[in-house]
Amino acid sequence: MLSRIGLKYPARLHCEKVASFLSNEDRADSIIFARGTQVKNRDNTDTELDFRQESNFLYLTGVQEADFYFVYDIPNSKAYLIAPEENPTLAVWKGPGYTDEQLLARYDVDFVVRYPFLLELLRDEIRPRRIHGWNHPEQGLPLSNKDLERELEHYISHRLIQPTLPTTATINKPSTVTDRTHHHHGPYGDHNGHRCGHHKHRHHGHDCDHDHDHDHDQPTPPPPRNPKAPVRVTILEAFVLARINKTPIEIALSRESTRITSDAHRLIMKSARPGMFEYQLEALFRYECARQGAKNQAYLPIVGTAVNAAYLHYTRNDTQIKDGDLILIDAACEADCYGSDVTRTFPVSGRFSKEQAEIYSLVLEMQTSVIKSMEQGVDWREMATLSQRIGVRGLKRLGILKGDETDLIESGIIRTFYPHGLGHLLGLNVHDDGLGLSIQLPPPASAAANKTEVVVDGFFGTKESPITFHRTNIGELAPPSTRRSRSPKTGSTSLYATPTTRLEPGMLLTVEPGIYFNPAQIERALAVPYAAQYLDEPTLKRYMSVGGVRIEDVVLILPNGQVENITTAPKILSEVERIVQEGKQEYQRSQHMADIPESGYPALEKKTEKVSEKVTPAISDRSPSSEEIPRGIKKRVGVFKKILRAIRNMF
């Protein structure tokens, strides 16, 4: 159930979409069996960590609770939600769980099955020959019976088609069933686990009669195969392919998360003050998102002031903001697990300095030029190259770079200031997979004359050239945890992969160029003669105080092939300055209210003084008379002043 709009998540549609990318052989007598996220505690404690459902499991089910499993019978298009047993003891601490009827009403599934009946469901009812497992479904089922647990794990693990990423060792090797399937003479069928015999099984609360003979009746025809599917993919690759193009409800949720995110960015622009700490802006951002019903962040907020803005994944957020600083905030919320990704950069003083304005205007030109050039069929690599070219021209115009423009572009010197990719796909994960999905180039025509061609996202491949995934964009410096060694090109600083994805309707992407003056990055460039020849060091020093500028929006490729920017946070330079100044003026007015005369009424100031002269010690101990009303006003204003001071001290 989608909490924001009261509709069922279209899980069945997503299941069919994932299954459509599997080969005919991999769909026959097969199921998708997925394990959801389990409850996790902080190390060595009973304190629960924040829960967030695993994205592919949520894509199949829409379930946002912990400890669920899911089975999708591909040939029969039946969805089974495997729910934990009802636990009266746990209900004391956490509240009662959902009944079967409530789960059926909430989620787009056919049946609800409790943990103890799972083995019976698989062994006696579905009898899959292959299991496309996700997130180790054979592990973690507490059945209160160790023998039953081992039997279930044995049954599942011997039918699993293990999901693996393509490697250099297997890229040119066509995958086969024997490569990835365990064949086993098990107790529940023949050596392939084939269905046989008559059976009848009662699901928990539901009757399911199967009195036909599987050895003689024709199986249910599988759903039509997706024409974009490569010859053979793993379940992981099927998830990636299915999630590239979003369904209408997915787009609606992404719009909502982007709207709330934009509102929170606007609040930060109005609230930032010199003397605040970065973590206070982070707290305000989280508050505004939660206030609008989106309590989860899509990623750790990045709030970088001055030089901190030059660190791409800076999340310490512990520096005090100084007057004249630029503030870069890269933060976004999730709406029903669908996230956004928006970055804004603004001057805390309300006015960009000359150098700040020049760099900001350059980054804005890079971004708006790309968005104007985006449309269906455009190669994302061309967009990345366009942003880099504009960046080179702008830095040369400012005098930071020197030399021939063509040489500057070919040198890769722009990576010193712009070391990441242009953007990424967005959805259930802030960095959704699939941007850079490609098929290896086919062999020469003479060698490929008799080979079957397959088309994926506008690219051609063959059975001998299977699908490959590039996890970084052109010009992108991968995070340290995912970076792979690459051999640098001779005479170039380019060490990056080059994807070839073309834009398609239903894609949600970010466009996020940036220019950064990272001291360590620039110091390394100046120390290398090849790079230093393109840098004007005296001019460069004038811009070091800028820190970094990034502007990031979420855009949608529409069915007509055009592009819609669904981000509403302000980014035009004059508008950014206006909003920051408006916030500054509101703050100054609140300061003025805190400094009004003690009486609260200037016209009564003299009268109050005269009354005070008449007060004797004996009278001052009595309750206020009608003549002493101003003293009551004075007391209330004093309390009001304390409240204002407390609010001001928060920031």
Salt bridges, closest charged atoms under 4 A:
GLU25 OE2 - ARG130 NH2 3.52
ASP26 OD2 - ARG180 NH2 3.93
ASP26 OD2 - ARG232 NE 2.65
GLU48 OE1 - LYS94 NZ 3.14
GLU65 OE2 - ARG106 NH2 3.61
ASP73 OD1 - ARG195 NH2 3.75
GLU86 OE2 - ARG114 NH2 3.88
ASP100 OD1 - ARG114 NH2 2.78
ASP100 OD2 - HIS204 NE2 3.51
ASP108 OD1 - ARG12 NE 3.80
ASP110 OD1 - ARG12 NH2 3.00
GLU120 OE2 - HIS201 ND1 2.74
ASP124 OD1 - ARG123 NE 3.28
GLU125 OE2 - HIS210 NE2 2.26
GLU138 OE2 - HIS136 ND1 3.86
ASP147 OD1 - ARG150 NH2 2.39
GLU149 OE1 - LYS146 NZ 3.71
GLU151 OE2 - ARG123 NH1 3.43
ASP179 OD1 - LYS173 NZ 3.95
ASP207 OD1 - ARG202 NH1 2.32
ASP209 OD1 - LYS200 NZ 3.40
ASP213 OD2 - HIS216 ND1 3.09
GLU250 OE1 - HIS14 NE2 3.73
GLU256 OE2 - ARG4 NH2 2.68
GLU256 OE2 - ARG259 NH2 3.05
ASP263 OD2 - ARG259 NH1 3.17
ASP263 OD1 - ARG266 NH1 3.17
GLU282 OE2 - ARG286 NE 3.07
GLU288 OE2 - ARG291 NH2 2.87
ASP330 OD2 - ARG550 NH2 2.96
GLU334 OE2 - ARG52 NH2 2.88
ASP341 OD2 - HIS424 NE2 2.90
GLU355 OE2 - ARG542 NH1 3.18
GLU358 OE2 - LYS354 NZ 2.83
GLU365 OE1 - ARG397 NH2 3.77
ASP379 OD2 - ARG381 NH2 3.67
GLU405 OE2 - ARG393 NE 2.87
ASP432 OD1 - ARG243 NH2 2.68
ASP432 OD2 - LYS246 NZ 3.72
ASP433 OD1 - ARG471 NH1 2.91
GLU504 OE1 - LYS228 NZ 2.98
GLU512 OE2 - HIS424 NE2 3.13
GLU552 OE2 - HIS424 NE2 3.80
ASP553 OD1 - ARG344 NH2 2.70
ASP553 OD2 - LYS571 NZ 2.57
GLU564 OE1 - ARG255 NH2 2.68
GLU575 OE2 - ARG578 NH2 3.90
GLU577 OE1 - ARG351 NH1 3.63
GLU582 OE2 - ARG578 NH1 2.79
GLU586 OE2 - LYS270 NZ 3.35
GLU598 OE2 - LYS641 NZ 3.02
